[in-house]
Amino acid sequence: MAMTKRILVVDDEKDCCALISDYLTGRGYSVDIAYDGFQAKDLVNNNKYDCIFFDCNMPELTGIELIEILDKKNPDAKKIMISGYEGIDERFAKQTGVDMFLSKPIVLKDLERSIGI
């Protein structure tokens, strides 16, 4: 029996976290949620994830700052940046070292495809 893939969703927009979590949980993934970068840091320090979705623009600890922590603590996790801000696009995201970029509003069918695991 295959192991359930573990996903972390990090976004200060609770509705966005719920949307992603509900969709992926319904497809058999194990999903944890963090509403800011500090919660995400704690979760990453204590858990191993296969994939991490994170918003670029969050208060206190931004998605960009979170990338460095993710690379140290969970280097094998696929990192997927999500953002609804103009000026943040796939080219910018790739320069930061993430594996993929999704723009908000999130298209549900793109979520599972983006995991690629």
C-alpha positions as CSV (number, residue, x, y, z in Angstrom):
1,M,0.0,0.0,0.0
2,A,1.4,3.4,-1.0
3,M,2.1,5.9,1.7
4,T,-0.1,9.0,1.9
5,K,1.7,12.1,0.6
6,R,2.0,14.8,3.2
7,I,1.3,18.4,2.2
8,L,1.8,21.7,4.0
9,V,-0.3,24.8,3.0
10,V,0.9,28.1,4.3
11,D,-1.2,31.2,3.7
12,D,-2.5,34.0,5.9
13,E,-5.8,33.9,3.9
14,K,-7.8,31.2,5.8
15,D,-10.3,30.7,2.9
16,C,-7.4,29.9,0.6
17,C,-6.0,27.4,3.1
18,A,-9.4,25.8,3.5
19,L,-9.9,25.5,-0.3
20,I,-6.6,23.9,-0.9
21,S,-6.8,21.6,2.1
22,D,-10.4,20.4,1.4
23,Y,-9.5,19.7,-2.2
24,L,-6.3,17.7,-1.5
25,T,-7.7,15.9,1.6
26,G,-10.6,14.8,-0.5
27,R,-8.1,13.2,-2.9
28,G,-6.3,11.3,-0.2
29,Y,-3.5,13.6,0.8
30,S,-2.6,14.4,4.4
31,V,-2.7,18.2,4.8
32,D,-1.4,20.5,7.5
33,I,-2.1,24.2,7.5
34,A,-0.1,27.2,8.8
35,Y,-1.5,30.7,8.7
36,D,1.8,32.4,8.9
37,G,5.5,31.8,8.3
38,F,6.3,31.2,12.0
39,Q,3.7,28.4,12.2
40,A,5.1,26.9,9.0
41,K,8.6,27.0,10.5
42,D,7.4,25.1,13.5
43,L,5.7,22.5,11.4
44,V,8.6,22.1,9.0
45,N,11.0,21.7,12.0
46,N,8.9,18.8,13.3
47,N,7.5,17.1,10.2
48,K,8.6,15.9,6.8
49,Y,6.5,17.1,3.8
50,D,6.4,15.9,0.2
51,C,5.0,19.2,-1.0
52,I,4.6,22.7,0.4
53,F,2.3,25.3,-1.0
54,F,3.0,28.8,0.4
55,D,1.9,32.4,-0.2
56,C,4.6,34.8,-1.1
57,N,3.2,37.8,0.7
58,M,2.5,37.1,4.4
59,P,3.0,39.3,7.5
60,E,6.1,38.9,9.6
61,L,7.8,35.9,7.9
62,T,7.3,36.2,4.1
63,G,7.2,33.3,1.7
64,I,10.6,34.4,0.3
65,E,12.1,34.2,3.8
66,L,10.4,30.9,4.3
67,I,12.1,29.4,1.3
68,E,15.5,29.4,3.0
69,I,14.0,27.6,6.0
70,L,12.3,25.0,3.7
71,D,15.6,24.4,1.9
72,K,17.4,23.6,5.1
73,K,14.8,21.6,7.0
74,N,12.8,19.9,4.2
75,P,15.1,20.1,1.1
76,D,13.3,17.3,-0.8
77,A,9.9,18.8,-0.6
78,K,8.4,20.3,-3.8
79,K,7.9,24.0,-3.2
80,I,5.0,25.7,-4.8
81,M,4.6,29.5,-4.4
82,I,1.1,30.9,-4.6
83,S,0.3,34.6,-5.0
84,G,-2.4,37.0,-6.1
85,Y,-0.2,40.0,-6.3
86,E,0.6,41.7,-9.6
87,G,4.3,41.7,-10.2
88,I,4.8,38.2,-8.7
89,D,4.7,35.7,-11.5
90,E,6.3,32.4,-12.5
91,R,9.5,34.0,-13.7
92,F,10.0,35.8,-10.3
93,A,9.1,32.6,-8.5
94,K,11.6,30.5,-10.4
95,Q,14.3,33.0,-9.5
96,T,13.6,32.4,-5.8
97,G,14.2,28.7,-6.2
98,V,10.7,27.3,-6.1
99,D,9.5,24.4,-8.2
100,M,6.3,25.9,-9.4
101,F,4.1,29.0,-9.2
102,L,0.3,29.2,-9.1
103,S,-1.6,32.5,-9.2
104,K,-4.6,33.3,-7.2
105,P,-7.5,32.7,-7.5
106,I,-6.4,29.0,-7.4
107,V,-7.7,26.7,-10.1
108,L,-8.5,23.5,-8.3
109,K,-7.5,21.1,-11.2
110,D,-4.1,22.7,-11.1
111,L,-3.4,21.8,-7.5
112,E,-3.0,18.0,-7.8
113,R,-1.2,18.4,-11.2
114,S,1.2,20.8,-9.6
115,I,2.2,18.3,-6.9
116,G,3.4,15.9,-9.5
117,I,4.0,13.1,-7.0
